[in-house]
Amino acid sequence: MAWQHDAMMNPPIEGLLTRAGSKFRLVTLGAKRARQINSYFGQLGEGSGQIVPPQVNSTARKPLSIAFEEIEADKIVPVEAPDEEELARIEAELAAEAEAESPALAAVPAEGAPVE
């Protein structure tokens, strides 16, 4: 008679590690999402509705368990931060867009300014 007990961790950590890529990323992703879920439950009565609710139906009551279930269901995925070159390119694009918009704003006289 083979007896197998349920693992304490559900979903299994091995499956979560394959989705996150590393233990550090899994812990960081789970902790950040758990904080968001906790904030969501904390603001429910206020009606502000600015935080994303849990993305899975869960019987778990703890925010970290819900976050891990979301990771397992591929509702929450890790995103790579941009490297230095990518970040510099994005900043240059934003600066170019701001500069392109500024001549149009400069042509409009400010309130109270003398019109020539």
C-alpha positions in Angstrom: 0.0 0.0 0.0 1.6 3.2 -1.2 0.9 6.2 1.0 1.7 9.6 -0.1 1.1 12.7 1.9 0.4 16.1 0.5 3.3 18.5 0.4 3.1 21.3 2.8 3.7 23.8 -0.1 0.9 23.9 -2.6 1.6 24.7 -5.4 4.9 22.8 -5.4 8.0 24.9 -5.2 9.6 23.1 -8.2 6.9 24.2 -10.6 7.2 27.8 -9.3 11.0 27.8 -9.8 10.6 26.8 -13.4 8.3 29.7 -14.0 10.3 32.3 -12.1 13.8 31.2 -13.2 15.5 31.5 -9.8 14.8 31.4 -6.1 15.6 35.1 -5.7 13.2 36.1 -8.5 10.5 33.8 -7.1 10.8 35.3 -3.6 10.8 38.8 -4.9 7.9 38.3 -7.3 5.8 36.5 -4.6 6.5 39.1 -1.9 5.7 42.1 -4.1 2.5 40.5 -5.3 1.5 39.4 -1.8 1.9 43.0 -0.6 -0.3 44.2 -3.5 -3.0 41.5 -2.6 -2.8 42.5 1.1 -3.3 46.2 0.2 -6.2 45.2 -2.0 -8.0 43.4 0.8 -7.1 46.3 3.1 -8.8 48.9 0.9 -11.9 46.9 -0.1 -14.3 49.0 2.1 -12.9 52.3 0.9 -14.0 51.9 -2.7 -10.9 53.4 -4.3 -10.3 50.3 -6.4 -6.8 51.2 -7.6 -5.1 47.9 -6.8 -5.5 44.8 -9.0 -7.5 42.1 -7.2 -6.3 38.5 -7.0 -6.3 36.9 -10.5 -7.2 33.3 -9.4 -10.0 31.8 -7.4 -8.4 30.5 -4.3 -9.4 28.9 -1.0 -6.1 30.2 0.5 -6.5 33.0 2.9 -2.9 34.2 3.0 -1.7 36.7 0.4 1.6 34.9 -0.3 -0.3 31.6 -1.0 -2.6 33.5 -3.4 0.5 35.1 -5.1 2.1 31.7 -5.6 -1.1 30.3 -7.1 -1.1 33.3 -9.5 2.5 32.6 -10.5 1.6 28.9 -11.1 -1.4 29.9 -13.3 0.9 32.2 -15.3 -1.2 35.2 -14.3 1.9 36.9 -12.8 5.1 36.7 -14.7 8.6 38.1 -14.0 9.8 40.9 -16.3 13.4 41.7 -16.9 14.5 45.2 -16.0 16.0 47.1 -18.9 19.8 47.2 -19.1 21.9 50.4 -19.2 21.8 50.7 -23.0 18.0 50.1 -23.2 17.4 52.6 -20.4 19.5 55.3 -22.1 17.6 54.7 -25.4 14.2 55.0 -23.7 15.4 58.3 -21.9 16.6 59.7 -25.3 13.2 58.9 -26.9 11.3 60.6 -24.1 13.6 63.6 -24.3 13.0 63.9 -28.0 9.3 63.6 -27.6 9.3 66.3 -24.9 11.4 68.6 -27.1 9.1 68.1 -30.1 6.1 69.2 -27.9 7.8 72.2 -26.3 7.9 74.5 -29.4 4.1 74.3 -29.6 3.8 75.2 -25.9 6.3 78.0 -26.3 4.2 79.7 -28.9 1.3 80.2 -26.5 1.8 83.3 -24.3 1.5 82.8 -20.6 -1.3 84.4 -18.7 -0.6 88.0 -17.9 2.3 88.1 -20.3 2.4 91.1 -22.7 1.4 90.2 -26.2 3.7 91.6 -28.9 
